[in-house]
Amino acid sequence: MLSAAMLASGVQAADTEPCAKDMVCASAPETVVKALQDAGYKALLSKSETTGNPMIESSANGYNYNIFFYECEERKSCASLLFGISFTAEDSNTPQLANEWNKKMRFMQMAVDDDKVLHVNYDITTKGGLNQKNFADVVDWWSSMLAELRKFFDAHPSKK
């Protein structure tokens, strides 16, 4: 299973600089919420039960997903975001299925944990901030990839 510690491993590089005007920064979660809402998506700010870091609940293309904040210092000054969605454990959730997706898709990565829960993630850094146009492009990529994910699942139905 992908643990929060595993996902948060690596160099911790908190973003301690103030988020500049009109920029989107993980260090200022409200800027992420506003940018999502401005792009027409729902965005509910809460906290991760695992890490206590900020988390946003949203949806696109028929999927509910979360945006997790990483590289945080004391649950603040976060420097990166992980757009993520997990799917119920099924026998058809295999490393081979994930590998088939990952061979074709550059930005959105799929993984299967030991319990056969399928995870799909898209990581971005916001250190120094993203302008509105860049962040809208990130969200558009994520949304487009969710549509591709649906096609992939249609072509690879679960074997219940």
Number of C-alpha atoms within 10 A of each C-alpha: 13 13 10 12 10 9 10 14 11 9 7 13 15 20 24 15 12 12 20 13 9 12 19 28 29 30 31 20 19 17 19 23 21 15 22 21 14 13 15 10 15 16 21 16 17 15 16 17 9 9 17 13 19 24 24 22 18 19 15 17 14 10 12 12 17 22 24 22 29 30 25 22 16 11 17 20 24 28 25 23 23 18 22 20 18 16 12 11 16 14 12 16 21 18 16 12 17 17 15 13 18 15 9 10 14 9 14 19 18 22 22 22 15 11 13 18 19 23 20 19 18 19 18 15 18 20 21 18 25 20 16 18 12 13 21 17 12 17 18 14 15 20 17 13 17 20 15 14 18 14 11 14 12 10 9 11 9 11 8 6
